[in-house]
């Protein structure tokens, strides 16, 4: 197959000379023109995305993705509070409605303004669950369609081959895993176009125009997800180095030609994101970094099938990923074998060599600091140890670097399918059948299954009926135990009441400790820790005067108006503890225990 990606000396990678200006214009027109196959591909991707999220679409009123943990609640709160801020002309970059009175730096969290702002009208009219589900659905379909478009115009001659690559990019195991609760790792539709714009700048094509377009795309991607941009940028750099290694002189010339356009892109992007990035890193409730510990992939994870797939089951992923939303490396052994064979088959093709190198390097980086095989630490230090402490990289979950393998694998699949179809046309049908057969063996086991959905518990009548208004003046609501990453349902209740009151605690990332290191959840006050411990143990602790004084101090810090104990785990122990801490009897009101603490604070 003649590769379409042009080298900087004006020749294609197959050695043919550059087309004339008229031919270039004609080629560009063909690439832009929509064909029936393009519409069919996009419709198929959207249909598959709806299939994956079909159960959630059927239960928008109370549906909750089972494997999302508390992430769906967190994301819906982000979408809802952004819409609320815009409707009330408040600053969307920050909010004190959670973690009162300190608040939350939303730019330093995954508020995903690239979705939450344009979809704010939908959130205000239909609610954040609709926005959340729509973002995931369009994210899957849009990512697949975007990669299909780029692959069909610049990599593969066959639309079918491009569709194979596109469907893998949009519905790869890691994409489905993150669909459980991370829309920022699902809406990746800008990334292929960012890569394409960089390539165009390297070719010297319209540096100002393409530089401006690249700057706008990068700025928007920052508002969609900074971590995916970082990961895929690293993958693209590795791909570019490997691709340029076949023609070093041409590669250096391409870098020089692209410098002007990249400077333009940097200026444009910085003009848009300078203030939000300042707010993120230096604004109120900003933090320095997040320490996750060692979270590299177990090498065995690459050979396993993902949980949410035709061949997967929960046991296959046991202990090989952080949780159900982080199955980043579960490609399955048949696909890995196909990738290796394709790399050997197409080794003379520079693009295939570059893709294979990218898969290898990003896969190794995703293993983390030390090689782990079958839950066993081998003691072998890996390359990630050289980068783990660098700024920005120190906060990345290294297992996610495996996602950088996805577009590289897609390129190999597209190139291999294209070559197989071409050889079939010239009489070598056995090669075509062998390829298509192994392609089916590799991809069918990874076919995504519909995400499981549970029904949310009803909102307590104390909140749903508006009874809380009789207990809140200008202070906060303290739910017991305080909302935290392990249990954030109080955020849902607040959202349902259209943010009529602020809450103490919450689920977000903010500063903690004297060094302002990033932490999931608030920098816990003593009373919050005491109540969480009581719920966990089921034993009401002994309360002395010093503990009561600390509780009053914490209530004053939170400017608490009311303490609310809803039904839940070890409720009796929590009730006894609150009675001892507050020195007053609670009241059972509309399904919850209530302590009016306005006179105490």
Phi, psi and omega in degrees: 000137177277116182291146185265333181299123187272145172273164189288349181270009176090009177244155173280164183294345177271356174101354179286152182285162181295142178292163177289169181300319181295319178294325178296317178297317179297319178298316180297321179297319179295325181291327182279327186297134177278136176247159177306326179293328177295315179295321179295319179296312181299318179296322179294319179297318180295320178298317179295321178297318178294324177298315181298319184255018185301319181293325178292321178296326181288338185232053182294336181290316183222014181286142180217126180297120189302318187270011181276353185062234176257007186292323179299318178299316180298313181296319179297324177295317178300313179297318183291317183290328176295314177298320178297317180296316180295319181294333181254011178057038175264165177289116182285350183281349184209156178204141174256011180289340174238151181057041180295138005264359183289321178088187185228133172276101186288333177290332178275002174245180182268058182288342173055059183299336177296342175250313187294328180283306180295333180264012180303318177301321178295319179297316182293326184273314188252347179103159185290337179295322177296316178298315179301312182292320179295319180298319179292316182296309180291331178295312178298307183295318182294321179295315179298316181294318181298314179292323175301316182299311182293317180295321182287337181262338190227356182233307187247143175280330182274130176294326178296317179299319178294324179294324176299313178295320181295316181293327178291318179297321183279332188231027175299158182309316180296324179297316179293321178301313181289341177297339177297337183185010183230078181298337178293338176259011178247321180276078185247027187289343179276337188300317178296327180286328174297315178298319180296320179294323177297318179297319179296322176296321180295334178276355180083012184279116175043069187299324181288308182299310180290330176295316177297316180298318179295318179299318178294318181295317179295317180300316180293322179296327176299325178278351173266318181178117182282322182295315175300321178299317179296313183296312183287333174294318176299317179297320181292322177298316178298316178300315181296318179296315180294321180292318181288342181296336179285336178219075186303318181298314179295324180294317179296319178297323179295320178297317179297317180294327183278351186300315182299313180296323178294323176296318177299315180298318179298318180295315181297312181297317182295324179299329182274320190254001185302309182294312177301321179290324174299316179298320181297315188263339184230353183281183180302136179062029172278165182219166187273313182194167176241126178264112181263349189079192181279113182229038176287162179288142165289135182304329180293339182299328182296331184268352184270161175268144183290157181300313184271058181218170181299323183259358186270164173203157183305328181293330182292337182257000186303122176075000182257000176213160180299316180194184186292343179268002184234037175275075191275342190238014188273073182273339181084142185295326179297321180291319178299320178295319179296319178298316180296316180294322179294320178299320178290316182300319185253026187299333180285347180272117183305321181295322178293319178298317180295319179295317179297319178297321180295317178300315183294312185291313181294325177296317179294317178300325182289347179285348176088201186285325184226138182292127176240130180231122179054048178068011182247124175286123183273344184082001180276120180281136185249165184302334182300337180298337179284338188244348191301333184259005180287148178306143183074309180295333183294341182261358183276139171284111189297336178299335181287347177297339176298336178293336175293345176284337190300305180295329178293318176297320180298320178297316178297319178296319180293315179296317180295316178296318179299315180295319180297318179295320179296316180294328177294326180290337181258017172106350182268065186291334180296323177296317180298313181296320179297315180297309183297326178294313180289329175299317178295318179298328182280321188264328182300318178298337181270358181305129186289142174264156177301138180290139182283144183231138174246171179258129178293149173290146180299150175292131179307141183301331179304324177268314185298324181270359178081012180299331182304333183300333180284348185245356183242123176263272177231018182252200186251166173258128178251106177271148187242127351291164184298145179302140185204174182304332180282336182204101186244023185297338178297335176293323177296316181298319179295319179297318179299330179266020174053042174057043179286347181211151173274160179234149172276149181075189178151186178236109184190182173245127181210176182285148178212146177077173183295337181265003181054042174287149181292143181215141174282118184096176185285164170285101196297135171279159182304320181294322178298318179295320180297315182291322177295320179295320179297317179297321181291321184271331184077013181241124178287124184283164173287133184245126176248179183297324180295321180293320178297320180296321178295320179297316178298322178296319179293319178298322177293321178299317180282355186049049188287135172260324185212143174251129186237128176246104178277166175299143181173192183299131177052045182297322183296318178296320178294320180297314179299318180297317180294321178300318180289322182290318187268339178073012178225155179279140175278166178241140175275110185230117174049048171090005179218160171272137186230136173237113176281111187251016181296328179282341181276333186256000000 
